[in-house]
Amino acid sequence: MKYPKLFEKAQLANLSLKNRMVMVALATGTADKDQSIGKEFLTYLLERAKGGVGLIILENTRVDDAHGVAAQRQASVARDDLIPSLQKAVETLHAEGVKVMTQLHHPGRETFMNINGNQPLWSSGSKPCGVCQQETHEMTTAEVEEIIQKFIKGAIRSKKAGFDGVELHGAHGYLISQFLSPYTNQRKDRFGGSFEGRFEFIKEIIEGIQKECGSDFPIGVRLTVDELLKPNGVKDYLTLDEGLKVAQALEKLGISFLDVSNGIYESFNSLSEPITYPQGCRTELIRTIRQGVKLPIIAVNMIKEPWFAEKMLEDNLVDFVGLGRAVLADPEWPKKAWEGREEEINRCISCNFCFETLVSDTIPGKGPIKCAVNARACREVFYPDYPQNGDNRTVIIVGAGVAGLEAARVLALKGFKPIILEKETSLGGQINIANKPPYKEKINWIVDYEKYQLNLLNVDIKTGITATREIIQKYNPYAIFIATGAEQLRPTAIKGVSLPTVYTLDQVLKGDVLLENKKIALIGSGSSGLETAEFLCQKGNNLTIVEKNDAIGKGVYVQHYLDAMDKLKPYKIKSLPSHQLIEITDKEVILENLISHTIEKEPVDAVVLAIGVKSVNTLEKDCTSFCPRTFVIGDANHPGQIEAAIRSAFETAYSLS
């Protein structure tokens, strides 16, 4: 067997697990509106159970309906009427040979008032979360005792429903974490002050569960062992030394395992690492805890590939590997590893679109999270087995970017005969630009996956062909998918934009031009602009970022913004927000200061435009004239992120009949 450690049978407390892979808790927003586990959530869970994990820890499961709401469609153990749906879920998952736990959760200050009765958020103290920025209430002693009982009752309901144990969410700055940390706990009662006082909250929860559920009911703790707030200038916070002390105190209480994590919302990129972080970025932190306790250790560690998970076990870093985003992206990750089909794994690229949509969609109740590389994720109930309705009918796909590749994959699975026509000699489209900034190699995994799948499905891919009406018509296609992507904007209204010293970011990133040790004006600070800024800085260029909005990176998802700005810190970059490009000469850019409405000039050797893209779609009208089933997908329809391109391709191809 290629991965003997991963697939070794293992004991966790009194539980016999079929392997050492744990699906860790990940909020999805797939529970029913009454917080029960209905068909949508259960289908999602069942697919991961069939995919081969040994233990599933349910998403952050609510213990308090009044003051502990993290998302509207969040699983809950706060009421007795929920026990039947919980019981059904456990029985269904047990039938697949999987053990199941709930993760008992209270967000404390890390949530929003509008989903908590428009009342101040309950916490260990009155300090608001720096991210959520909501009015926060320091609980009275009686209120703390009330919440302790709610955790205990949540465990009792979990046991009644047949769960194999519970995990307490003591990580990521949620309520238990708030009590443990000197950063958020300056209480004067028995739940604050000294280390022992701050530890009292979780201690009373654990002792209460042990008393009510028995010593044979496993209790684990997901624990932030370092809040990683030093870069924020915070002096008094939970450091790794004190995190180890917490772990050792938990061990003395007789818990069953530690699920090691780090960070809080105010150090968010440490708890949900973006694409630029490598596999294993938490290794040293985990090792510190591993060496300090004898408890079984579960940990996520940016695990994307089976070889790395196996290495963590070989190195005795952990007893069980935690898979979160990895099995969101590919529920069959364990099964494919078992069968030696690693190249078929749809690897998570750590783009964090799942977390972006958690904030934008799931918390306010607009819908489940979305995965950029797996359009079915959290929507499995709506997209069951691929309908076999293709009848080998030919579908022409113009363009081999991610939209075109995904459309071909889905169509082939449905029994159509997709044929891809691509004008370039390589596949991937815009990915071949997006992969050029530093530390962006993981983005290639999307194309690697699609290419491998299309090879298995014997899809005909013709490169070096510029599709025309005449060429397409020769195939007599049943349908046509136009996936011709987008191109960088170069506004002709700007005087001097066609000078030979003016480049678009794709020219720079693809290497069409080499810019080194020059004074450059980068126009635009969206995601692509910030990534291009780092690329240019690494080549010794002196950079000025010009942005017409009133802040650099405005509109960029916060995790990408923070990551990019951290990477740019070592460089001396001049930033000019609220400045509009008016004209370019061979020696300078002429700008309008949008605040003072004065004209300013910046001397430059070159200008790089990062001001967006426009759709490329020249075939739709011609194709529609002879083939009414003509669809425009991806950036050719509407420029957007990778997720939007893949989703539009998946949904359009899935619905074709």
C-alpha positions, -999 to +999 in steps of 0.1 A: +000+000+000+013+034-010+001+052+022+002+026+050+001+052+078-029+070+064-049+038+060-039+022+093-067+013+116-065+034+147-080+039+182-092+073+194-103+070+230-128+041+229-135+046+191-121+022+165-114+042+133-109+026+099-081+051+091-063+082+103-081+108+083-105+132+100-129+155+082-126+185+105-154+209+111-160+234+084-190+257+083-210+252+052-245+268+057-262+236+044-284+229+075-321+235+071-336+269+081-346+254+115-310+243+121-318+206+116-298+183+094-320+179+063-314+164+029-291+191+017-266+188+046-269+151+049-261+146+012-230+167+016-219+147+046-227+114+031-206+121+000-176+127+022-183+096+043-184+075+011-153+093+001-134+074+028-126+095+059-125+077+092-141+104+114-164+133+106-166+162+130-197+181+122-195+218+114-195+244+142-227+232+159-247+258+178-253+254+215-271+287+221-300+300+199-302+333+218-267+347+218-246+321+200-256+323+163-227+322+139-248+317+107-285+314+100-284+279+085-261+264+111-265+230+126-276+231+162-278+210+194-295+238+213-330+222+213-345+188+220-367+189+188-334+187+167-325+153+181-344+132+155-326+148+126-293+145+143-300+108+150-309+102+114-277+118+103-256+097+127-273+064+116-268+073+079-231+080+084-225+051+107-238+028+079-207+040+059-183+029+086-176+064+097-175+077+133-192+111+139-189+139+164-205+173+169-183+204+174-199+224+202-196+260+193-204+295+205-190+325+186-190+350+214-179+383+200-169+369+166-203+371+149-229+398+141-257+414+161-283+413+133-284+375+136-284+375+174-315+395+182-298+428+175-284+427+210-248+432+220-227+401+216-220+380+247-183+375+254-157+371+281-151+409+280-164+440+263-137+444+237-152+441+202-138+418+176-115+439+154-130+423+123-167+420+131-167+453+150-199+447+169-210+461+202-199+435+228-212+427+263-191+413+291-212+385+305-221+385+341-211+355+362-246+342+361-246+345+323-213+326+320-228+298+341-258+298+318-236+293+288-217+265+305-249+247+310-258+251+273-225+235+263-232+206+286-268+202+273-255+203+238-232+173+246-261+155+263-283+159+231-253+148+210-250+116+230-288+110+229-286+113+191-259+087+189-229+108+182-196+091+191-183+121+210-180+159+210-153+184+202-153+218+219-144+247+197-118+264+217-100+279+187-101+308+162-112+334+188-146+320+195-161+321+230-140+294+247-109+309+231-120+343+243-120+331+279-086+314+276-069+345+262-056+375+282-063+396+251-101+391+254-104+382+291-098+408+318-126+396+340-125+401+378-147+371+388-136+335+390-136+332+352-108+357+347-076+371+360-050+344+365-044+315+341-065+293+363-093+318+362-093+320+324-092+282+322-122+278+345-148+283+318-136+253+297-128+233+328-164+236+341-178+227+306-156+196+304-163+184+340-200+190+334-200+169+302-180+141+319-205+140+348-236+140+326-223+118+297-200+095+315-162+090+313-165+068+282-180+096+261-150+111+242-144+149+245-119+166+223-109+202+220-100+222+189-075+247+204-058+278+192-024+274+208-011+307+195-032+337+186-003+351+165-011+387+173+025+400+176+024+414+140-007+434+151+013+451+179-006+433+206+015+427+237-008+405+259-023+376+241-023+338+241+013+329+230+025+294+221+040+290+256+007+296+272-011+276+246+010+246+256+001+253+292-036+251+282-030+219+264-013+203+294-041+215+317-067+199+293-047+167+294-050+166+332-088+169+329-089+137+309-099+148+275-096+124+246-077+144+220-064+178+209-072+193+175-044+218+172-049+251+155-038+287+157-050+323+151-082+343+157-102+366+134-077+394+139-049+371+126-072+355+101-047+344+074-031+322+100-063+302+106-073+299+070-041+302+050-042+316+015-027+302-016+008+316-010+013+295+022+030+261+017+018+227+029+032+222+064+032+259+074+020+249+109+045+221+115+067+237+141+037+249+161+021+215+161+055+199+171+057+221+202+023+208+214+031+172+203+062+172+224+045+187+254+015+164+258+008+127+255-027+133+241-036+121+206-031+150+182-053+159+152-042+188+130-048+205+097-015+217+082-025+230+047-027+194+037-035+192+000-019+160-012-017+124+003+021+122+003+022+151+027-005+137+050+015+104+051+047+124+059+030+140+089+022+106+103+056+092+094+073+121+112+051+114+143+039+149+141+002+139+145-019+108+152-046+119+128-045+142+098-073+168+096-088+174+062-111+205+058-109+224+025-093+193+009-125+172+011-146+202+003-128+204-030-128+166-035-149+144-013-132+113-027-097+125-017-092+095+007-107+070-017-085+082-046-054+080-023-064+044-013-068+034-049-035+050-061-054+076-082-037+107-067-036+124-101-074+124-101-077+144-069-092+178-074-068+196-051-078+226-030-058+256-042-063+276-010-080+305-028-103+309+003-134+315-019-152+292+006-144+316+034-152+346+012-186+332+005-190+322+042-190+359+050-209+372+019-235+345+016-237+320+044-236+341+076-264+364+063-284+333+051-281+338+013-268+303+007-241+277+014-204+284+009-190+279-026-158+261-036-139+275-066-127+242-079-158+221-071-191+236-082-210+207-067-197+213-032-226+220-007-250+215-036-247+178-041-285+173-035-292+195-066-266+178-088-268+141-082-253+116-106-246+130-141-276+123-163-266+102-192-284+121-220-256+130-243-261+102-269-226+109-282-238+142-298-210+166-307-205+198-287-179+222-299-161+242-271-142+272-282-114+279-257-094+258-233-093+280-203-108+266-170-144+273-182-139+254-215-121+225-198-148+222-171-176+223-196-159+195-216-154+174-185-191+176-175-204+171-210-182+140-214-195+126-181-230+130-195-222+111-226-218+140-251-189+141-275-171+174-266-144+187-289-122+216-277-108+241-302-080+263-287-060+289-306-029+286-283-007+256-282-012+252-244-042+248-222-054+269-193-061+303-207-058+330-180-043+305-156-011+308-175-010+344-164-024+340-129+003+314-120+032+338-126+032+360-094+053+346-066+039+316-046+009+311-070+020+276-083-010+259-067-033+275-092-019+252-118-036+223-100-069+233-116-056+228-151-037+197-141-069+181-127-090+191-158-064+178-182-061+145-165-098+141-163-103+149-200-075+124-209-094+097-189-126+106-207-109+106-242-119+142-249-106+155-283-086+187-277-073+205-308-048+232-301-033+258-325-067+263-341-084+297-343-121+288-344-142+304-371-179+300-382-167+278-411-145+256-390-172+251-363-200+245-388-180+215-404-186+196-372-224+200-374-225+204-336-255+198-315-244+227-292-216+252-290-199+266-259-180+298-263-153+301-237-130+326-253-121+343-221-112+380-216-084+403-224-067+431-205-081+466-209-060+493-226-083+523-228-076+543-260-091+574-243-060+578-223-034+598-242-001+579-246-016+545-238-001+530-270+035+541-263+060+513-264+068+518-227+032+510-217+023+474-210-006+453-197+000+431-167-003+399-189+026+411-210+047+415-179+037+383-162+040+361-193+075+375-199+067+393-232+087+421-217+114+420-190+112+450-166+141+451-141+156+480-120+132+505-135+109+532-121+074+519-129+039+532-124+014+504-118-021+516-126-047+497-106-046+479-073-071+451-076-061+415-068-042+411-100-026+445-096-013+437-061+001+403-072+018+420-102+033+446-078+051+418-059+063+403-092+077+436-102+093+444-069+111+411-068+129+422-100+143+453-084+119+478-098+110+511-080+072+510-079+045+536-076+009+523-074-018+546-088-054+539-077-084+560-085-103+546-055-096+562-021-076+532-008-052+507-023-068+473-027-103+485-022-128+458-030-102+430-028-113+402-004-097+409+029-075+378+031-060+384-003-055+420+006-037+413+039-016+386+023-006+408-006+002+438+017+023+416+040+043+404+010+048+440-002+060+453+032+097+448+026+096+470-005+096+508-007+064+513-026+048+547-032+011+545-031-012+571-047-049+564-039-075+589-051-054+595-083-067+592-118-044+586-148-048+613-173-019+610-197+013+590-203+044+604-219+077+586-225+091+600-193+062+605-168+026+598-160+002+627-155-024+623-128-053+641-113-055+642-076-092+634-070-092+651-036-075+684-044-083+683-081-048+693-090-025+678-116+005+658-105+034+643-124+054+612-116+086+604-135+086+568-149+105+545-172+075+523-178+038+520-171+019+487-163-018+487-167-038+465-142-072+481-147-093+451-155-104+430-184-131+428-210-149+398-224-137+383-257-168+371-276-167+375-314-184+342-323-218+342-306-238+359-333-224+338-361-228+305-341-263+313-330-274+318-366-268+281-374-268+265-339-295+278-315-279+259-286-250+283-284-239+292-249-213+318-237-196+308-205-168+320-182-151+353-188-164+354-223-198+360-208-188+380-178-153+386-164-149+373-129-130+350-106-120+314-113-150+301-093-174+320-115-159+306-147-160+270-134-195+274-120-209+289-152-193+260-172-205+233-148-241+246-145-245+252-183-230+218-192-250+200-165-283+214-177-277+207-214-301+180-226 
